[in-house]
Amino acid sequence: MTTATKKKAKIKLQPLGDRVVVQRDESESTTAGGIVLPDSAKDKPARGRVLSVGDGKLLEDGTRGKLQVKVGDRVLFSSYAGETFKVDDEELLLMREDEILAVLED
């Protein structure tokens, strides 16, 4: 179980169960041809970094299932995954682990 902490406001985010907090990667602001895109024209990236994880899904026998992702993992998810919320003017996603499609390896 790991908690995401913001340095400025000292807000701790502890997702419950099989949920994870993800910070979405920045979207590209220019095209390959050099055209600068306004925020309204940008697609939200479906990639991000895991900031905190819950303690696992509660199984029928009362134990907790271990999550496959960990803090710091770069992940790929669908563009409609999770719930978006703001903490200190930073947009974060809260999603279930099963909404994550893959872990990206460098």
WOGIHU-V579576 format. One record per helix or strand. SS is the DSSP state (helix for helix, strand for strand). FROM is the first residue (numbers start at 1). TO is the last residue. If there is no record, write none. Layout:
BEGIN
[[SS;FROM;TO] [SS;FROM;TO]]
END
This chain:
BEGIN
[[strand;2;2] [strand;4;5] [strand;12;13] [strand;19;24] [strand;30;30] [strand;36;36] [helix;39;41] [strand;47;53] [strand;58;58] [strand;64;64] [strand;74;77] [strand;83;87] [strand;90;96] [helix;97;99] [strand;100;104]]
END
